[in-house]
């Protein structure tokens, strides 16, 4: 790969058929590609549920979807793949470190294919890069930028840039009025869920935090119930002293508009947490475990305005470890530790809401 190849690139396909957080943390790399190839036609291929993140984003010209990142999902998406193959892109970059994503890159048929040499996928690419994210404490943003730098183009460190559509903002304004909610005060959203049980802080501890916040006269507390999280939210509610308001059944566009309006978000290491971190509220991320990569260096929200509450394996089992030995890490994070993180950012939340620290 060199200047001669770069000069001939007119059509680029970026592959990230993955989850919300993975797409959000790929955006800096997408932005670097756009900056390096300002006149190229850039297509992002993601899943239907993450596509709204990139809709109207200046880093890409169009967004196409495939059903998922498995072989059956690729078969179901064969019409999209045929269309990509017919357009004969010049360069495909596969950001997901998986065999299926490598196969997708190969099926598109571009002469230049860049991706991770990981779990047998390297053979699908004309240029492959060792995937350090599988073993090293390298942030996902940096890993994605390393992949782009393998092309010999600048890829400076930058935060994800996210956009909320005017239509979503208009929806939020009308919805807010329908709920009868005041516009004053500090608005807090608590999300107790996550994709994997071992990455979830205890619902009873989320309940304790929600009660403490509700005791503050300036706070308005909402609980977020993601898909399939009804029973989890019920556990939180049953442990609370105060009645709670639940937010659920929002589209991703609606969720983005709500997050932009909030002042504080509290949750586990999830895609929603990363979405919140780059849309407006301050974020308290609760992350831990006894796997060395369940850590802020790999999956932490970025920025001094946020706070991460974390336990290292050494804090849990008394020694470093290179392997996952159980989900006990989050159990060692106390309510008091999370509450101290909230108190640390609360004056700034008050200022953002137009109040003054008490």
VENPERA-V734071 format. One record per backbone hydrogen bond with DSSP energy under -1.0 kcal/mol. NH is the residue of the N-H (numbers start at 0). CO is the residue of the C=O. Records with the same first field share a line. If there is no record, write none. Layout:
# VENPERA-V734071
NH->CO ; CO
This chain:
# VENPERA-V734071
5->1
6->2
8->5
11->40
12->90
13->42
14->92
15->44
17->15
22->18
23->19
24->20
25->22
29->25
30->26
31->27
32->28
33->29
34->30
35->31
36->32
39->36
40->9
42->11
43->61
44->13
45->63
50->46
52->49
53->50
56->53
59->56
60->41
61->41
63->43
65->45
73->69
74->70
75->71
76->72
77->74
80->76
81->77
82->78
83->79
84->80
85->81
86->82
89->10
90->10
91->111
92->12
93->113
94->14
97->95
101->97
102->98
103->99
104->100
105->101
106->102
107->103
111->89
113->91
114->126
116->128
117->115
120->117
123->120
124->121
125->112
126->112
128->114
131->129
133->130
134->131
135->131
137->135
139->297
142->138
143->139
144->140
145->141
146->142
147->143
148->144
149->145
150->147
151->148
168->164
169->165
170->166
171->167
172->168
173->169
174->170
175->171
176->172
177->173
178->174
180->175
185->217
187->219
188->263
189->221
190->265
198->195
199->196
205->201
206->202
207->203
208->204
209->205
210->206
211->207
212->208
213->209
214->210
215->212
218->215
219->185
221->187
222->244
223->189
224->246
228->225
232->228
233->229
234->230
235->231
236->232
237->233
239->236
246->222
254->250
255->251
256->252
257->253
258->254
259->255
260->256
262->186
263->186
264->281
265->188
266->283
269->267
273->269
274->270
275->271
276->272
278->275
279->275
281->262
283->264
284->306
285->266
286->308
289->325
293->290
294->292
297->294
298->294
299->295
305->302
306->282
308->284
316->312
331->328
332->329
337->333
338->334
339->335
340->336
341->337
342->338
343->339
344->340
345->341
348->344
349->345
350->346
351->347
352->348
353->350
354->349
